[in-house]
């Protein structure tokens, strides 16, 4: 056996979980991402999806993708930098810049590549990157590639952020990067206080709106719009794989910043371009999002209803105030068992256990779509509550 294989063969945590009957990952879905999915031929209520607007099977979006394939083919066979830029990419970037209120935007093949390629390229060895301790992994990876000094502040704690800003050398770039909506906790960044500190210390702000586009702000345009602070946020990042029913991501900023990123971001320059079908799908999804504001209204209605139901049932939902609802279990094994028991009972949720989070913070991630009904929420809350009581999670 080769040295690498021999070393990696000792990694058996997934196998042990399988043997114990508590392995909950890579569950095969046999249908589209709707409020009800097919798993092993059975109907299962889906409360583990990031399709916040419920658009992944919308007929207008599917038709747009088909037309794009007919016109452009299935791929671009190259990077945006060389032969992979289509007119539809430019149309999409102009549409996104207008949506989030910035001069320009730039599309990448995935959201992860956006953060990897943007955070890594904006600052240098003498500069500082300041991260919320619960920022997405892609932001953390980007900061590691930047060679800058990375400072983490306590989650959504602006006093902690200020203490870190005070440690930064004067005359250096200070880039603050934070999620708009935090993907596991469901809380919203305290952007007004962050802006005040950025002004005070001469810092730049980048907000990751992966979970905010389609959820917060005018026409679903994100966190900065939600707080009326678009002109105070320097860079806005978003993804297409959630509310916008496709695959890819974007960064929006002033034209000088986008020009620099376009010619220096390695994950853009050395990656294949997003597919024509993906770009067309996003354009169609943005049109639907803007023209059907009732989708966002209903999303908030069912989200607030679900939060109320879970809290009344006795669950600890932390500081969530969005369609992402954490149900804190605080026991890894029970969280995994609860996930699998619920799947058997027809409810799909996602476990978040250590080492992704500390053991005392492990949780079940329950998320809403605009296409969910209150009746579906009632069924899921009843089943989750029953299963939690059976495992001793709730008294």
C-alpha positions in Angstrom: 0.0 0.0 0.0 1.3 3.4 -0.9 2.2 5.8 2.0 -0.7 8.2 1.4 -3.3 5.4 1.2 -1.8 3.7 4.3 -2.1 7.0 6.2 -5.6 7.8 5.1 -6.9 4.3 5.6 -6.7 5.0 9.3 -9.4 7.6 9.0 -12.5 5.6 9.9 -14.8 8.1 11.7 -17.5 7.8 9.0 -17.3 4.0 9.0 -17.7 4.0 12.8 -20.7 6.2 12.6 -22.2 3.9 9.9 -21.6 0.9 12.1 -23.3 2.7 15.0 -26.3 3.5 12.7 -25.9 7.2 13.1 -24.3 8.3 9.8 -26.6 11.0 8.3 -24.7 12.4 5.3 -24.9 11.9 1.5 -28.5 11.0 1.6 -29.7 10.3 -1.9 -32.6 12.4 -3.2 -34.5 11.1 -6.2 -36.5 14.2 -7.1 -36.2 18.0 -7.5 -35.6 20.3 -4.5 -39.1 21.1 -3.4 -40.9 21.1 -0.1 -41.4 17.4 -0.6 -38.7 15.2 -2.0 -38.4 11.5 -2.8 -35.9 9.4 -0.8 -35.9 5.6 -1.3 -39.3 6.0 -3.1 -40.9 7.7 -0.1 -42.2 11.3 0.3 -40.1 13.3 2.7 -40.8 16.9 3.9 -37.7 18.9 3.0 -36.6 21.3 5.7 -32.9 21.1 4.9 -32.6 23.1 1.7 -31.1 26.5 1.0 -33.7 27.2 -1.8 -35.2 30.0 0.2 -37.5 31.3 -2.6 -38.4 27.8 -3.7 -37.4 28.4 -7.3 -35.3 25.4 -8.3 -38.1 23.7 -10.2 -39.8 26.9 -11.5 -40.8 26.3 -15.1 -39.5 29.8 -16.3 -36.1 29.0 -14.9 -36.0 25.6 -16.4 -37.0 26.9 -19.8 -34.3 29.7 -19.6 -31.7 27.0 -18.9 -32.9 24.9 -21.9 -32.8 27.9 -24.2 -29.3 28.8 -23.1 -28.1 25.3 -23.9 -29.7 25.4 -27.3 -27.9 28.7 -28.0 -24.5 28.4 -26.3 -24.1 24.7 -25.6 -23.4 23.0 -22.3 -20.1 24.7 -21.3 -17.7 27.5 -22.2 -14.5 25.3 -22.4 -12.3 27.9 -20.8 -11.9 30.6 -18.2 -13.6 34.0 -18.2 -10.1 35.5 -18.7 -9.7 33.9 -22.1 -12.4 32.3 -24.1 -15.1 31.8 -21.5 -16.9 35.1 -21.4 -20.3 35.1 -23.1 -22.7 38.0 -23.6 -25.0 36.4 -21.1 -22.3 36.7 -18.4 -22.1 40.4 -19.0 -25.9 40.8 -18.9 -26.0 38.9 -15.6 -23.2 41.0 -14.1 -25.0 44.2 -15.1 -28.2 42.9 -13.6 -26.6 41.9 -10.3 -24.8 45.2 -10.0 -28.1 47.0 -10.4 -29.8 44.7 -7.9 -27.4 45.3 -5.1 -26.7 49.0 -5.9 -23.0 48.8 -7.0 -21.1 50.1 -10.0 -20.1 46.6 -11.3 -20.2 42.9 -10.5 -18.1 39.9 -11.5 -19.4 36.3 -11.7 -17.5 33.1 -10.6 -18.3 29.5 -11.1 -19.1 28.9 -7.4 -19.7 31.0 -4.3 -16.7 29.3 -2.6 -14.5 30.5 -5.4 -15.7 34.1 -4.9 -14.6 34.3 -1.3 -11.4 32.3 -2.0 -10.5 34.6 -4.9 -11.6 38.0 -3.5 -10.5 37.8 0.2 -7.1 36.4 -0.8 -6.3 39.2 -3.3 -7.4 42.5 -1.7 -4.8 42.7 1.1 -1.1 42.1 1.4 1.5 41.0 3.9 1.4 44.2 6.0 -2.4 44.4 6.0 -5.1 43.0 8.2 -8.2 40.8 7.6 -10.8 40.8 10.4 -13.2 37.9 10.5 -16.3 37.1 12.5 -15.4 33.8 14.2 -18.4 32.1 12.6 -17.7 33.2 9.1 -18.1 30.7 6.3 -15.2 28.3 5.6 -14.6 29.9 2.2 -13.9 33.2 3.8 -11.4 31.6 6.2 -9.7 29.8 3.3 -9.4 33.1 1.4 -7.9 34.9 4.4 -5.2 32.1 4.7 -4.2 32.7 1.1 -3.9 36.5 1.6 -0.7 36.3 3.6 -2.2 39.1 5.7 -2.5 39.1 9.4 -5.9 37.6 10.3 -7.7 38.7 13.4 -11.0 37.0 14.5 -13.5 38.8 16.6 -16.2 37.2 18.8 -19.4 36.3 16.9 -21.4 39.5 16.1 -19.7 41.2 19.0 -18.8 44.8 17.9 -16.9 45.5 21.1 -14.7 42.5 20.2 -14.3 43.9 16.6 -13.2 47.3 17.9 -10.6 45.7 20.2 -9.2 44.0 17.1 -9.3 47.1 15.0 -7.3 48.9 17.7 -4.5 46.3 17.2 -4.1 47.1 13.5 -1.2 49.2 12.4 -2.1 52.6 11.1 -1.7 53.2 7.4 -2.5 49.6 6.6 -5.5 48.1 4.8 -8.1 46.7 7.2 -10.6 44.4 5.6 -13.6 43.3 7.7 -15.4 40.3 6.2 -18.6 38.9 7.7 -21.7 36.9 6.7 -24.9 38.9 6.3 -27.0 36.1 7.6 -25.0 33.4 9.4 -25.6 30.1 7.8 -26.0 27.9 10.9 -27.1 30.4 13.6 -29.7 32.3 11.5 -28.8 35.7 13.0 -28.0 38.9 11.1 -24.8 40.8 11.3 -24.9 44.0 13.3 -24.1 46.1 10.2 -24.9 49.6 11.5 -22.4 49.2 14.4 -19.9 47.6 12.0 -20.2 50.6 9.6 -19.6 53.0 12.5 -16.4 51.2 13.5 -15.2 51.0 9.9 -15.7 54.7 9.6 -13.9 55.3 12.9 -10.9 53.2 12.0 -10.7 53.6 8.2 -11.6 50.0 7.5 -13.2 48.4 4.4 -16.3 46.1 4.7 -17.1 43.0 2.7 -20.5 41.3 3.4 -21.1 37.7 2.3 -24.8 37.7 1.3 -24.9 34.0 0.3 -27.9 33.5 2.7 -29.3 37.0 2.4 -30.0 37.4 -1.3 -33.7 36.7 -1.7 -34.3 37.0 2.0 -33.3 40.5 3.2 -33.5 44.0 1.6 -35.6 45.6 -1.2 -36.5 42.9 -3.7 -34.2 40.5 -1.9 -31.1 42.5 -2.6 -29.4 41.7 0.7 -28.2 42.8 4.1 -26.8 46.2 3.1 -30.2 47.2 1.5 -32.0 45.8 4.6 -30.2 48.3 6.8 -30.1 51.1 4.2 -26.3 51.1 4.2 -25.4 50.0 0.6 -23.2 53.0 0.1 -21.3 52.2 3.3 -20.5 48.6 2.4 -17.6 48.3 0.0 -18.0 44.8 -1.4 -21.1 42.6 -1.6 -20.8 38.9 -2.3 -23.6 36.6 -3.2 -24.2 33.0 -4.4 -26.6 31.5 -7.0 -27.1 28.1 -5.4 -29.6 29.2 -2.8 -32.4 31.7 -3.5 -31.3 32.1 -7.2 -31.8 28.4 -8.0 -28.6 27.8 -9.9 -24.8 27.5 -9.4 -22.1 30.2 -9.1 -21.5 33.4 -7.2 -20.6 37.1 -7.6 -18.8 40.0 -6.1 -20.1 43.6 -6.5 -18.2 46.8 -5.7 -17.0 50.0 -7.4 -15.6 49.7 -10.9 -12.0 50.1 -9.8 -12.2 47.3 -7.3 -13.9 45.0 -9.8 -11.3 45.8 -12.4 -8.5 44.9 -10.0 -10.2 41.6 -9.0 -11.0 40.7 -12.6 -7.3 40.8 -13.4 -5.8 39.4 -10.2 -8.2 36.8 -8.7 -6.7 33.4 -9.3 -9.9 31.4 -8.7 -11.5 33.4 -11.5 -8.6 33.5 -13.9 -7.7 29.8 -13.6 -11.2 28.3 -13.3 -13.6 27.5 -16.1 -16.5 29.9 -16.6 -19.9 29.3 -15.2 -22.1 27.4 -17.6 -24.6 29.2 -20.0 -27.5 27.3 -18.4 -26.4 28.5 -14.9 -26.2 32.1 -16.0 -29.5 32.0 -17.8 -31.1 30.4 -14.7 -29.9 33.2 -12.4 -31.2 35.9 -14.8 -34.6 34.3 -14.8 -34.6 33.8 -11.0 -33.7 37.5 -10.4 -36.6 38.5 -12.7 -39.0 36.3 -10.7 -37.7 37.5 -7.3 -38.2 41.1 -8.2 -41.6 40.7 -9.9 -43.0 38.4 -7.2 -42.3 40.1 -3.9 -45.0 38.0 -2.3 -42.5 35.1 -2.3 -40.3 36.9 0.2 -43.3 38.0 2.2 -44.5 34.4 2.5 -41.0 33.2 3.4 -41.0 35.5 6.3 -44.5 34.6 7.3 -43.7 30.9 7.5 -40.3 31.5 9.1 -41.7 33.6 11.9 -44.5 31.0 12.4 -42.0 28.2 12.6 -39.8 30.1 15.1 -42.8 30.7 17.3 -43.9 27.0 17.2 -40.4 25.7 18.1 -40.0 28.1 20.9 -43.4 27.2 22.3 -42.4 23.6 22.1 -39.4 24.3 24.3 -36.6 24.3 21.7 -33.6 26.5 22.1 -33.4 28.4 18.8 -30.6 30.7 19.8 -30.6 34.2 18.3 -32.2 33.2 15.0 -34.3 35.8 13.3 -34.4 34.4 9.7 -35.6 31.4 7.7 -32.6 29.5 9.2 -33.6 28.0 12.5 -31.0 26.2 14.7 -32.4 23.7 17.1 -29.7 23.3 19.7 -29.3 19.7 20.8 -25.8 20.1 22.5 -25.1 16.3 22.2 -23.5 15.0 19.0 -24.9 11.5 19.2 -28.4 12.6 19.9 -28.3 15.2 17.1 -27.3 12.4 14.7 -29.9 10.0 16.0 -32.6 12.7 15.8 -31.7 13.4 12.2 -32.0 9.7 11.2 -35.2 9.1 13.2 -36.8 12.1 11.6 -35.8 10.9 8.1 -37.6 7.6 8.9 -40.6 9.6 9.9 -40.6 11.7 6.7 -38.8 14.9 7.7 -35.4 15.9 6.3 -33.2 18.2 8.4 -29.4 18.7 8.7 -27.2 17.9 11.7 -24.3 20.2 12.6 -22.0 18.5 15.0 -18.4 18.7 16.1 -15.8 19.4 14.8 -17.9 21.8 12.7 -19.1 23.4 15.9 -18.1 22.8 19.6 -19.9 19.8 21.0 -21.9 22.0 23.3 -23.2 24.0 20.3 -24.2 21.1 18.1 -27.6 21.6 16.5 -30.2 20.6 13.9 -30.4 23.1 11.1 -34.0 23.6 10.0 -34.6 26.0 7.0 -37.7 27.4 5.3 -38.6 27.9 1.7 -41.2 30.4 0.3 -43.1 27.4 -1.0 -43.6 25.8 2.4 -47.1 26.0 4.0 -48.0 26.4 7.6 -49.5 23.0 7.5 -46.2 21.5 6.5 -44.5 23.4 9.3 -47.1 22.1 11.8 -46.4 18.5 10.7 -42.6 18.9 11.0 -42.7 20.6 14.4 -45.0 17.9 15.7 -42.7 15.1 14.5 -39.5 16.9 15.6 -40.9 17.6 19.0 -42.1 13.9 19.4 -38.7 12.6 18.3 -36.8 15.0 20.6 -38.8 13.9 23.6 -38.2 10.3 22.8 -34.4 10.9 22.9 -34.6 13.0 26.1 -33.7 16.2 24.3 -36.9 17.8 25.5 -38.6 17.0 28.8 
